[in-house]
């Protein structure tokens, strides 16, 4: 039975038959959606699980996923900082006409990220016609039992998920599609910065990128206090670095900067209130981090990768464990990212 389902759904997805979502929904309905709150340990601490699909696109044909024009597709959420990384690098490299994109609805319901078009910016699933991102995961692997996350890098030719780990997807976007990119000379991962980026990424990921989630998803006071104090200790550290140089590694914009930026751009608007990261506002207490955030927003077309309506409404309306009635606060006011950054 499982083999038959896998074959039928895989073939439909490969050839773009859209009515397969009705068939497969009845199967995936049986699988409970796993949320971030399933990753909380017995001490009330949020422990993020590793991504599962970890294949690689190569520009030299050394992998089963060679770089080609219009072969790959990104499934993203404007609300998600991990997916936002991919949109940012895609934009900076000029890959908009090389790698297509679908955007999920900002609200995450009981069945996870959904494809609907009743909200501006949400596209639906233009490839497979599915109703939820989970359907894509089960099309590729009917026995999949993990979380249904974005971003997803999808191979349209083979009908397979290539990768769902944002830190690896942005590396591929940075240099594996240069033959087709509008800006192939932009290199966000130059060899002389890689070692320093690796060291930066360790504490920025754990304390800041994931730190806001560890603060917000904590279910004990001690877990919350541990996370939030470490978060602001590391924000202080980043503030000090950026007080002495333009970017995290010096004068070169890198992937490490993009990874930090997608958290910072959400900080005052969402994390300060919703995740109780309320010791300090970025725009008030961190002049260098705030200037850095505005500079990247004003770089190239990165502003077009930001959808603040999706960001705000996703967090406040989707996380009912934190905000049971889904009330979206009026404040803080939307930051003015167009103020000159003077960096």
C-alpha positions, -999 to 999 in steps of 0.1 A, spaced: 0 0 0 28 24 10 47 17 -23 16 23 -44 8 56 -27 44 67 -31 44 59 -68 11 75 -76 17 107 -56 53 110 -69 42 107 -105 14 133 -101 38 157 -84 64 152 -111 40 160 -139 22 188 -121 -12 172 -116 -29 195 -91 -58 174 -79 -35 149 -61 -38 171 -30 -73 159 -24 -62 123 -27 -32 126 -4 -47 148 22 -67 118 35 -34 100 41 -15 129 57 -45 138 78 -35 107 99 -1 122 108 -2 147 137 15 180 130 46 185 151 52 220 163 81 236 180 65 229 213 72 192 207 109 200 209 108 212 246 126 190 271 116 181 306 133 212 320 112 235 298 140 243 273 134 244 236 158 221 217 157 226 180 158 194 159 182 191 130 169 192 94 165 159 76 170 165 39 207 174 34 215 168 -3 236 193 -23 233 211 -57 266 212 -75 278 233 -104 303 206 -115 279 177 -118 295 159 -88 261 153 -71 228 139 -83 214 174 -83 233 195 -109 229 232 -111 205 241 -139 185 271 -149 148 269 -138 152 234 -123 149 242 -87 121 257 -66 120 273 -31 91 269 -7 93 297 18 75 317 44 79 355 46 74 352 83 102 326 89 137 340 95 153 307 83 134 309 50 141 347 48 179 339 46 173 321 13 152 349 -2 179 374 8 207 355 -8 186 347 -39 180 384 -42 216 395 -37 228 370 -63 201 379 -88 186 344 -90 150 354 -92 147 342 -128 167 310 -121 150 296 -90 113 299 -87 95 305 -54 62 297 -36 52 314 -4 30 298 22 2 316 40 14 335 71 -8 316 95 3 282 107 -27 260 117 -31 226 132 -17 210 100 13 233 97 22 257 69 -7 259 44 -10 270 8 -37 296 4 -39 327 -17 -64 348 4 -35 369 19 -14 392 -2 20 377 -8 9 341 -4 11 322 -37 -4 288 -31 15 257 -44 21 265 -81 40 232 -87 20 204 -71 -13 220 -60 -10 208 -25 -29 224 4 -1 221 30 37 219 30 34 186 49 19 171 17 51 178 -1 71 160 26 49 130 24 49 129 -13 87 125 -12 86 102 19 53 87 29 68 76 62 83 110 71 78 116 108 96 149 114 85 186 114 72 201 82 95 231 79 105 258 55 126 266 36 125 236 12 147 235 -19 128 213 -44 140 196 -76 113 201 -102 128 176 -126 130 147 -101 101 157 -79 123 155 -48 132 176 -18 169 184 -21 175 202 11 155 218 40 185 232 60 187 270 54 224 273 63 232 249 35 207 262 10 222 297 12 257 283 6 244 267 -26 227 298 -37 258 318 -31 281 299 -55 266 269 -72 244 289 -96 269 316 -107 266 305 -143 230 317 -144 231 345 -117 228 382 -126 254 390 -100 279 361 -101 307 384 -88 290 388 -54 305 362 -31 291 361 4 314 333 15 349 342 4 376 319 15 394 344 37 363 349 58 351 313 62 369 304 94 357 336 111 322 331 98 321 296 113 331 309 147 305 337 145 278 314 133 282 291 163 272 317 190 250 338 168 229 308 159 227 293 194 223 325 214 205 349 189 189 332 159 177 303 181 180 323 213 148 343 206 129 310 202 145 295 233 132 325 252 98 325 237 91 288 238 105 282 273 79 266 296 97 272 329 110 305 344 145 292 347 147 281 311 134 315 300 158 334 322 188 313 310 179 319 274 170 356 275 201 366 295 223 347 271 205 363 242 212 398 254 248 390 264 254 379 227 235 410 213 259 431 234 288 411 219 276 417 183 270 454 191 306 457 202 319 440 170 298 463 148 309 493 167 344 487 153 337 475 118 310 477 91 302 440 90 308 410 112 340 399 96 352 434 85 344 453 53 329 423 34 292 414 35 290 377 43 265 349 48 271 354 86 257 389 82 226 377 64 220 350 91 221 377 118 201 402 99 169 381 94 166 378 132 174 415 139 148 427 113 121 409 134 133 418 168 115 450 178 84 441 158 78 406 172 104 391 195 105 420 220 68 414 229 58 380 217 89 361 228 94 382 259 129 394 247 121 426 264 152 437 282 161 462 255 147 474 221 171 471 193 162 506 179 167 523 212 196 505 229 218 491 201 228 519 177 253 497 158 230 467 155 202 490 145 223 508 119 235 474 105 199 462 103 188 493 83 219 491 61 211 456 50 175 464 45 186 492 21 211 469 3 201 459 -32 165 447 -32 166 431 2 137 453 13 115 434 -12 122 402 7 106 416 39 68 413 44 61 428 79 24 419 77 33 382 73 59 384 100 37 401 127 5 382 120 22 348 118 38 350 152 10 365 171 -18 345 155 -1 311 150 16 305 184 -16 298 204 5 282 232 19 317 238 -10 339 227 -42 318 230 -66 343 216 -44 353 186 -45 390 195 -21 411 174 -8 441 194 -8 476 179 27 482 189 56 484 188 52 506 158 67 494 125 104 505 125 115 529 98 142 509 81 147 537 55 163 561 79 199 567 67 221 541 84 253 562 84 276 532 85 
